[in-house]
Amino acid sequence: MSVALMGLALRSFVVMPRSIPSESMMPRLLVGDYLMVAKWPYGFSRFSLPWAPPAPHGRLFAMAPQRGDVVVFRAPPDDRSDYIKRLIGLPGDRIQMKGGQLWLNGKPVPKVRESDFLIPIAPNTECSTIANVETPYGPGADIEGRQTCRFARYRETLPGGVSYDVLDQGDTPQDDTPVFTVPAGHYFMMGDNRDMSADSRFPAVPGAGIGFVPAENLEGRALFTIWSTDGSSHWTNPASWWHALRPDRIGHGFR
């Protein structure tokens, strides 16, 4: 009993593991990545507990997150599913997308073209793309003939110096938005895979957009990757576990 209580306490107030089920945070996060998430950086709310009791509301020992944090939170409007996104906007910030470039408080956020992001096609890598067949992105092959996914990659740097890679697959409706002013007690979240992320650019709809995320919904900050698999392993074949492992992704942090 004491061991179970200790485990529950660790899960609720110290760290928790999380797996990545979607491609919305590529290239930093891939389907099949497993993370350790710190529970203490933002204080604690009812969502710190696994069953998220309906009360009390608010946060205990609340601490403000920073722009650029990769955050796990309960997604509005139904507060049932855990999402992971990058925190782009703090309360009072004005956020807008213009021609695929992020603008923050009336200024463009630097966006520099980098080499294309390549990832081998695997059982858990769908190579989801909105690009049309005339663009060089989407399914392809590397110089050795292996089937890969290829995406246009850019380096984005927020005020304060947090820098990270984003993917941009072409012109989409979410590349041009109205100005979003983040209300008090809320945050604006976006996926790094900009054209394949249901995030704060979209109204809060269960299983889709999330709108502004209340501070109470924050569960924790991503710390580092603890495991990564391409999905090709079979539990009945131990040898396949190592073939599916992506060791180069393990141990990397988020700063």
Steps between C-alpha positions, in 0.01 A plus 500: 500500500781743592676430168179574309450825690858601434454430131181705494674789677788495252259487205288783638760744631849418369525335156284299263572311176316588182500348150455694176198385292503759217728686259396851612832569679737375230793534460575519874254225588417192296226243541655233722703741714460462876564799726553580862286798602572712808192576709644768732607790268154661481361398839206263538133493406224240499648375172815398686303204632434210258123513547475886489235553770250780424619719789681698628576725206809717455868417560701437815856644504428642154801602292483656154625303200733654245463554128643202316424242771373166370194445717268210579146619580137396503351614172195727501210498472423167670828476698521124447796441269867578560657711225862607459584827322748785513397806703515800266286766664481627859208699646474834319704387196368562150553201269450487124611292202579690177600303193616209717713719728426547868451857625520583869387836636519664161845367405595205279668210680824415312456195277809366319495224237697188592563169327193283440392273783524133399354207690479135386151373432402255775183345646443801727616762250213579267680778313185711532516787254278771357749579225389447139686268266688790337696584815819310598359402840325190619600138419831447323822301521846572638827444311498135606152444361325472837150648513496817706280797582636843406377829642612863469665601828558846650665634815278730706632716788271660755574818696718391789705264284306171501567344159348189342420340164160519331362333187319690226340296222355780288210744489212412731212701652671496841802682348297823512295575810343793680679643802444292813534691829570255781265567794610511862551158654539329161770395253534461122637162386624389159642183351844510336356314198309814413278373221405177681414629849158566652597768750411846632454637147172307488188525719477252785324189365536153659765306312595800286596862576562610857464880505670674793619259771414592863792509744319242712528245216879489498631164624874529454805588289676248275845412637667247271436200276534168682420257215417501130377227266394503136213259567642203311564280804294198611468403864547135411831570324756660736750542217258740332504731803855610424434531127212739573694707753602856405792545744611834355179659635539382861623741767440827316347786696275785390716808553 
